[in-house]
Amino acid sequence: MGGGTGGHVSPLLAVAEAASELDPDARFLFLGGRRGLEAELVPAAGLAFHATPMPSLRDPDSRLSLLARGVLLVPAAVDALVRIASFRPDVCCTSGGLVALPIVLAARIARVPVYLWEGNVVPGRVNRLLAGWSQRIAATFPGSEPWLPRERTAVHGDPIRRSLLRWSAADGRRALGIATEGPVVLVSGGSQGSERINDALVAALPQILRRANVVHLTGAAGARQAEARREALPVELRERYQVHAFLRDEMGAALAAADLVVGRAGSSSISEPLAFGKPLVLIPFGAAASGHQAANARAAVDAGAAVVIPESELDGARLAAVVAGLIDDPARLLRMAGAARAAGRPDAARAIAAELLRLGGCA
Protein backbone atom coordinates (compact mmCIF):
# COMPACT_ATOMS: atom_id res chain seq x y z
CA MET A 1 0.00 0.00 0.00
CA GLY A 2 1.22 3.43 -0.98
CA GLY A 3 1.44 5.60 -4.03
CA GLY A 4 2.13 8.87 -5.72
CA THR A 5 5.48 8.84 -7.48
CA GLY A 6 7.41 5.95 -8.98
CA GLY A 7 9.78 6.15 -6.02
CA HIS A 8 6.94 5.11 -3.72
CA VAL A 9 5.38 2.50 -6.02
CA SER A 10 8.27 0.70 -7.74
CA PRO A 11 9.88 -0.56 -4.49
CA LEU A 12 6.59 -2.14 -3.45
CA LEU A 13 6.33 -3.86 -6.83
CA ALA A 14 9.89 -5.12 -6.37
CA VAL A 15 8.96 -6.63 -3.00
CA ALA A 16 5.89 -8.28 -4.55
CA GLU A 17 8.05 -9.71 -7.34
CA ALA A 18 10.56 -11.12 -4.84
CA ALA A 19 7.80 -12.49 -2.58
CA SER A 20 6.27 -14.30 -5.56
CA GLU A 21 9.63 -15.94 -6.23
CA LEU A 22 9.90 -17.05 -2.60
CA ASP A 23 6.27 -18.20 -2.42
CA PRO A 24 4.60 -18.82 -5.81
CA ASP A 25 1.21 -19.15 -4.07
CA ALA A 26 1.32 -15.61 -2.70
CA ARG A 27 -1.56 -13.32 -3.71
CA PHE A 28 -1.46 -9.53 -3.71
CA LEU A 29 -3.84 -6.59 -3.49
CA PHE A 30 -2.38 -3.12 -3.93
CA LEU A 31 -4.25 -0.29 -2.18
CA GLY A 32 -3.27 3.19 -3.31
CA GLY A 33 -4.80 6.56 -3.95
CA ARG A 34 -6.12 8.70 -6.75
CA ARG A 35 -3.97 10.70 -9.19
CA GLY A 36 -0.70 8.84 -8.57
CA LEU A 37 1.34 6.57 -10.81
CA GLU A 38 0.13 3.47 -8.98
CA ALA A 39 -3.05 3.36 -11.10
CA GLU A 40 -0.83 2.81 -14.14
CA LEU A 41 2.19 0.92 -12.78
CA VAL A 42 0.43 -1.62 -10.58
CA PRO A 43 -1.98 -3.13 -13.17
CA ALA A 44 0.89 -3.15 -15.67
CA ALA A 45 2.79 -5.35 -13.19
CA GLY A 46 -0.14 -7.80 -13.06
CA LEU A 47 -1.31 -6.98 -9.52
CA ALA A 48 -4.87 -6.26 -8.46
CA PHE A 49 -5.30 -2.57 -7.66
CA HIS A 50 -7.87 -0.50 -5.78
CA ALA A 51 -7.78 3.29 -5.39
CA THR A 52 -9.05 4.61 -2.06
CA PRO A 53 -10.69 8.07 -1.94
CA MET A 54 -7.39 9.62 -0.75
CA PRO A 55 -5.33 11.46 -3.41
CA SER A 56 -1.76 10.21 -3.52
CA LEU A 57 -0.39 13.34 -5.15
CA ARG A 58 -0.83 16.76 -3.57
CA ASP A 59 -1.31 19.96 -5.54
CA PRO A 60 1.48 22.14 -4.09
CA ASP A 61 -0.31 25.31 -5.19
CA SER A 62 -3.49 24.50 -3.30
CA ARG A 63 -3.75 25.66 0.30
CA LEU A 64 -6.83 23.50 0.69
CA SER A 65 -5.03 20.30 -0.27
CA LEU A 66 -4.11 19.14 3.25
CA LEU A 67 -7.54 20.15 4.57
CA ALA A 68 -9.20 18.11 1.84
CA ARG A 69 -7.04 15.13 2.71
CA GLY A 70 -7.99 15.46 6.36
CA VAL A 71 -11.66 15.33 5.43
CA LEU A 72 -11.01 12.17 3.39
CA LEU A 73 -9.14 10.27 6.13
CA VAL A 74 -12.24 8.63 7.60
CA PRO A 75 -13.92 7.57 4.32
CA ALA A 76 -10.55 6.33 3.02
CA ALA A 77 -10.04 4.27 6.19
CA VAL A 78 -13.54 2.78 5.92
CA ASP A 79 -12.97 1.98 2.26
CA ALA A 80 -9.63 0.30 3.05
CA LEU A 81 -11.18 -1.66 5.92
CA VAL A 82 -13.83 -3.07 3.57
CA ARG A 83 -11.15 -4.13 1.07
CA ILE A 84 -8.99 -5.68 3.77
CA ALA A 85 -11.93 -7.58 5.25
CA SER A 86 -12.74 -8.95 1.80
CA PHE A 87 -9.18 -9.84 0.78
CA ARG A 88 -8.14 -11.12 4.25
CA PRO A 89 -4.38 -10.48 3.95
CA ASP A 90 -1.82 -12.12 6.23
CA VAL A 91 0.42 -9.05 6.17
CA CYS A 92 0.54 -5.51 4.76
CA CYS A 93 3.59 -3.78 3.29
CA THR A 94 3.72 -0.02 2.80
CA SER A 95 6.07 2.68 1.60
CA GLY A 96 4.18 5.14 3.80
CA GLY A 97 3.12 8.69 3.04
CA LEU A 98 -0.22 10.31 3.80
CA VAL A 99 -2.06 8.11 1.30
CA ALA A 100 -1.07 5.07 3.39
CA LEU A 101 -2.19 6.52 6.74
CA PRO A 102 -5.87 5.50 6.55
CA ILE A 103 -4.95 2.11 5.04
CA VAL A 104 -2.47 1.31 7.82
CA LEU A 105 -5.08 2.39 10.37
CA ALA A 106 -7.57 -0.01 8.77
CA ALA A 107 -4.99 -2.82 8.78
CA ARG A 108 -4.32 -2.37 12.48
CA ILE A 109 -8.05 -2.31 13.24
CA ALA A 110 -8.28 -5.62 11.35
CA ARG A 111 -5.26 -6.90 13.35
CA VAL A 112 -3.13 -7.38 10.24
CA PRO A 113 0.62 -6.88 10.87
CA VAL A 114 2.26 -4.00 9.02
CA TYR A 115 5.72 -3.85 7.44
CA LEU A 116 7.00 -0.32 6.69
CA TRP A 117 9.71 0.38 4.13
CA GLU A 118 11.34 3.78 4.71
CA GLY A 119 13.16 5.15 1.69
CA ASN A 120 14.82 8.25 3.15
CA VAL A 121 17.50 8.91 5.71
CA VAL A 122 15.13 11.26 7.53
CA PRO A 123 11.56 9.88 7.62
CA GLY A 124 8.70 12.30 7.11
CA ARG A 125 6.26 13.03 9.90
CA VAL A 126 3.67 10.57 8.63
CA ASN A 127 6.19 7.73 8.39
CA ARG A 128 7.46 8.43 11.89
CA LEU A 129 3.86 7.96 13.04
CA LEU A 130 3.43 4.82 10.94
CA ALA A 131 6.68 3.40 12.33
CA GLY A 132 5.02 3.29 15.74
CA TRP A 133 2.18 1.21 14.28
CA SER A 134 4.42 -1.16 12.31
CA GLN A 135 5.70 -4.49 13.53
CA ARG A 136 8.82 -4.44 11.30
CA ILE A 137 10.60 -1.60 9.48
CA ALA A 138 13.15 -1.69 6.67
CA ALA A 139 15.43 1.35 6.27
CA THR A 140 17.19 2.19 3.04
CA PHE A 141 20.15 4.16 4.38
CA PRO A 142 22.31 3.81 7.48
CA GLY A 143 21.58 6.83 9.62
CA SER A 144 17.81 6.37 9.74
CA GLU A 145 17.92 4.43 13.01
CA PRO A 146 17.67 7.49 15.32
CA TRP A 147 14.31 8.28 13.75
CA LEU A 148 12.92 4.74 13.93
CA PRO A 149 12.37 2.09 16.64
CA ARG A 150 15.78 0.41 16.75
CA GLU A 151 14.56 -2.97 17.93
CA ARG A 152 12.19 -3.29 14.95
CA THR A 153 14.35 -1.72 12.24
CA ALA A 154 16.87 -3.28 9.84
CA VAL A 155 18.84 -1.55 7.06
CA HIS A 156 18.14 -3.47 3.85
CA GLY A 157 18.30 -0.81 1.12
CA ASP A 158 15.84 0.12 -1.61
CA PRO A 159 14.01 -2.87 -3.14
CA ILE A 160 14.72 -3.06 -6.88
CA ARG A 161 13.01 -5.37 -9.36
CA ARG A 162 15.08 -8.27 -10.66
CA SER A 163 13.84 -7.41 -14.17
CA LEU A 164 15.59 -4.04 -13.79
CA LEU A 165 18.86 -5.58 -12.62
CA ARG A 166 19.15 -8.18 -15.38
CA TRP A 167 20.71 -5.76 -17.87
CA SER A 168 24.41 -5.62 -18.74
CA ALA A 169 26.13 -2.51 -20.09
CA ALA A 170 26.45 -4.01 -23.57
CA ASP A 171 22.81 -5.14 -23.61
CA GLY A 172 21.68 -1.73 -22.41
CA ARG A 173 23.56 0.09 -25.16
CA ARG A 174 22.11 -2.24 -27.80
CA ALA A 175 18.55 -1.91 -26.50
CA LEU A 176 18.69 1.89 -26.54
CA GLY A 177 20.66 2.14 -29.77
CA ILE A 178 23.65 3.86 -28.15
CA ALA A 179 26.95 3.76 -30.01
CA THR A 180 29.54 1.45 -28.51
CA GLU A 181 32.15 4.20 -28.24
CA GLY A 182 32.13 7.05 -25.74
CA PRO A 183 30.82 7.30 -22.18
CA VAL A 184 27.10 7.54 -21.43
CA VAL A 185 25.50 10.09 -19.10
CA LEU A 186 21.97 9.34 -17.87
CA VAL A 187 20.05 12.44 -16.72
CA SER A 188 16.72 12.15 -14.92
CA GLY A 189 14.49 14.34 -12.81
CA GLY A 190 12.62 11.40 -11.30
CA SER A 191 9.34 9.82 -12.37
CA GLN A 192 7.65 13.22 -12.74
CA GLY A 193 10.61 14.98 -14.31
CA SER A 194 12.30 18.20 -13.17
CA GLU A 195 12.04 21.50 -15.02
CA ARG A 196 15.15 22.81 -13.24
CA ILE A 197 17.28 19.83 -14.32
CA ASN A 198 15.84 19.85 -17.84
CA ASP A 199 16.63 23.54 -18.31
CA ALA A 200 20.17 23.16 -16.96
CA LEU A 201 20.88 20.18 -19.19
CA VAL A 202 19.55 21.92 -22.31
CA ALA A 203 22.02 24.74 -21.65
CA ALA A 204 24.88 22.33 -20.91
CA LEU A 205 24.30 19.96 -23.83
CA PRO A 206 26.93 21.23 -26.29
CA GLN A 207 29.76 20.81 -23.77
CA ILE A 208 28.58 17.43 -22.49
CA LEU A 209 27.77 15.94 -25.91
CA ARG A 210 31.31 16.63 -27.13
CA ARG A 211 32.45 14.17 -24.47
CA ALA A 212 29.59 11.69 -24.03
CA ASN A 213 26.30 10.27 -25.18
CA VAL A 214 23.34 11.58 -23.16
CA VAL A 215 20.12 9.73 -22.31
CA HIS A 216 17.67 12.30 -20.95
CA LEU A 217 14.51 11.32 -19.05
CA THR A 218 12.48 14.51 -19.11
CA GLY A 219 9.12 13.64 -17.60
CA ALA A 220 5.98 14.09 -19.69
CA ALA A 221 5.94 17.89 -19.37
CA GLY A 222 9.51 18.39 -20.57
CA ALA A 223 9.68 16.03 -23.54
CA ARG A 224 8.53 18.46 -26.22
CA GLN A 225 11.03 21.17 -25.29
CA ALA A 226 13.89 18.64 -25.17
CA GLU A 227 12.93 17.20 -28.55
CA ALA A 228 12.94 20.70 -30.05
CA ARG A 229 16.40 21.30 -28.58
CA ARG A 230 17.59 18.00 -30.04
CA GLU A 231 16.41 18.95 -33.52
CA ALA A 232 18.33 22.22 -33.26
CA LEU A 233 21.64 20.50 -32.51
CA PRO A 234 24.29 19.87 -35.19
CA VAL A 235 23.84 16.42 -36.74
CA GLU A 236 27.00 14.99 -35.19
CA LEU A 237 25.76 15.95 -31.69
CA ARG A 238 22.11 15.15 -32.29
CA GLU A 239 22.89 11.46 -32.74
CA ARG A 240 24.47 11.38 -29.27
CA TYR A 241 21.38 12.75 -27.50
CA GLN A 242 18.31 10.63 -26.67
CA VAL A 243 15.10 12.05 -25.22
CA HIS A 244 12.55 9.90 -23.35
CA ALA A 245 9.63 11.16 -21.29
CA PHE A 246 9.83 8.07 -19.08
CA LEU A 247 11.37 4.59 -19.21
CA ARG A 248 9.81 1.53 -17.64
CA ASP A 249 11.27 -1.87 -18.50
CA GLU A 250 14.16 -0.20 -20.31
CA MET A 251 15.15 1.85 -17.26
CA GLY A 252 17.44 -1.04 -16.38
CA ALA A 253 19.00 -0.78 -19.83
CA ALA A 254 19.69 2.93 -19.32
CA LEU A 255 21.20 2.40 -15.87
CA ALA A 256 23.37 -0.49 -17.06
CA ALA A 257 24.63 1.51 -20.06
CA ALA A 258 25.40 4.65 -18.04
CA ASP A 259 28.87 5.63 -16.89
CA LEU A 260 27.49 8.53 -14.85
CA VAL A 261 23.98 9.25 -13.55
CA VAL A 262 22.67 12.78 -12.91
CA GLY A 263 19.44 13.19 -10.97
CA ARG A 264 17.46 14.02 -7.87
CA ALA A 265 18.26 12.53 -4.47
CA GLY A 266 15.14 10.49 -3.84
CA SER A 267 15.61 7.00 -2.47
CA SER A 268 15.20 5.14 -5.77
CA SER A 269 17.10 7.82 -7.70
CA ILE A 270 20.14 6.99 -5.55
CA SER A 271 19.66 3.30 -4.81
CA GLU A 272 19.02 2.07 -8.35
CA PRO A 273 22.27 3.52 -9.77
CA LEU A 274 24.19 2.29 -6.71
CA ALA A 275 22.90 -1.24 -7.32
CA PHE A 276 24.46 -1.00 -10.80
CA GLY A 277 27.67 0.50 -9.41
CA LYS A 278 27.16 3.89 -11.10
CA PRO A 279 28.66 7.19 -9.89
CA LEU A 280 26.18 9.97 -9.21
CA VAL A 281 25.77 13.71 -9.59
CA LEU A 282 22.91 14.54 -7.23
CA ILE A 283 20.73 17.66 -7.24
CA PRO A 284 18.52 17.43 -4.13
CA PHE A 285 15.02 18.87 -4.50
CA GLY A 286 15.11 22.00 -2.36
CA ALA A 287 11.43 21.84 -1.35
CA ALA A 288 11.52 18.18 -0.25
CA ALA A 289 9.81 17.63 3.10
CA SER A 290 12.16 17.64 6.10
CA GLY A 291 15.10 18.20 3.75
CA HIS A 292 15.14 14.46 3.19
CA GLN A 293 16.73 14.61 -0.27
CA ALA A 294 19.67 16.61 1.06
CA ALA A 295 20.14 13.99 3.79
CA ASN A 296 19.95 11.17 1.23
CA ALA A 297 22.54 12.94 -0.92
CA ARG A 298 24.91 13.30 2.05
CA ALA A 299 24.72 9.56 2.63
CA ALA A 300 25.78 8.89 -0.98
CA VAL A 301 28.57 11.47 -0.77
CA ASP A 302 29.81 9.98 2.51
CA ALA A 303 29.96 6.59 0.76
CA GLY A 304 32.24 8.14 -1.88
CA ALA A 305 29.77 7.46 -4.72
CA ALA A 306 28.39 10.94 -5.43
CA VAL A 307 28.97 14.65 -5.78
CA VAL A 308 26.24 17.20 -5.08
CA ILE A 309 25.11 20.35 -6.86
CA PRO A 310 22.75 22.37 -4.59
CA GLU A 311 19.58 23.28 -6.47
CA SER A 312 20.20 26.96 -5.71
CA GLU A 313 23.50 26.73 -7.65
CA LEU A 314 22.21 24.71 -10.58
CA ASP A 315 22.54 26.15 -14.07
CA GLY A 316 23.93 25.01 -17.38
CA ALA A 317 27.47 26.19 -16.71
CA ARG A 318 27.68 24.47 -13.30
CA LEU A 319 26.19 21.22 -14.59
CA ALA A 320 28.49 21.18 -17.61
CA ALA A 321 31.55 21.85 -15.45
CA VAL A 322 30.77 19.09 -12.95
CA VAL A 323 29.84 16.45 -15.55
CA ALA A 324 32.74 17.32 -17.85
CA GLY A 325 35.14 17.32 -14.90
CA LEU A 326 34.15 13.78 -13.97
CA ILE A 327 34.20 12.45 -17.53
CA ASP A 328 37.65 13.99 -18.05
CA ASP A 329 38.94 12.29 -14.87
CA PRO A 330 38.51 8.55 -15.53
CA ALA A 331 40.47 7.58 -12.41
CA ARG A 332 38.07 9.50 -10.16
CA LEU A 333 35.06 8.12 -11.98
CA LEU A 334 36.43 4.60 -11.49
CA ARG A 335 36.92 5.19 -7.76
CA MET A 336 33.36 6.48 -7.44
CA ALA A 337 32.04 3.46 -9.35
CA GLY A 338 33.83 1.15 -6.91
CA ALA A 339 32.33 3.02 -3.97
CA ALA A 340 28.88 2.81 -5.59
CA ARG A 341 29.19 -0.97 -5.99
CA ALA A 342 30.22 -1.27 -2.33
CA ALA A 343 27.25 0.84 -1.19
CA GLY A 344 24.65 -0.75 -3.48
CA ARG A 345 22.20 -3.34 -2.17
CA PRO A 346 20.86 -5.26 -5.20
CA ASP A 347 19.39 -8.00 -2.97
CA ALA A 348 17.22 -5.63 -0.89
CA ALA A 349 13.91 -6.77 -2.42
CA ARG A 350 14.55 -10.43 -1.58
CA ALA A 351 15.67 -9.62 1.98
CA ILE A 352 12.58 -7.49 2.62
CA ALA A 353 10.25 -10.04 1.01
CA ALA A 354 11.64 -12.80 3.24
CA GLU A 355 11.04 -10.68 6.36
CA LEU A 356 7.58 -9.74 5.12
CA LEU A 357 6.57 -13.39 4.62
CA ARG A 358 7.90 -14.31 8.06
CA LEU A 359 5.94 -11.44 9.64
CA GLY A 360 2.77 -12.72 7.99
CA GLY A 361 3.44 -16.30 9.06
CA CYS A 362 3.75 -17.27 5.39
CA ALA A 363 7.29 -18.68 5.58
Secondary structure, DSSP 8 states (H G I E B T S, - for coil): ---SSHHHHHHHHHHHHHHHHH-TT---EEEEEESSTHHHHHHHTT-EEEEEEEESS--TT-TTHHHHHHHHHHHHHHHHHHHHHHH--S-EEE--SGGGHHHHHHHHHTT--EEEEE-SSS--HHHHHHHHH-SEEEESSTT-GGGS-GGGEEE------HHHHT--HHHHHHHHT--SSS-EEEEE--TT--HHHHHHHHHHHHHHHTT-EEEEE--GGGHHHHHHHHHHS-HHHHTTEEEES--STTHHHHHHH-SEEEE--SHHHHHHHHHTT--EEE---TT-GGGHHHHHHHHHHHTTSEEE--GGG-SHHHHHHHHHHHHT-HHHHHHHHHHHHHH--TTHHHHHHHHHHHHTT--
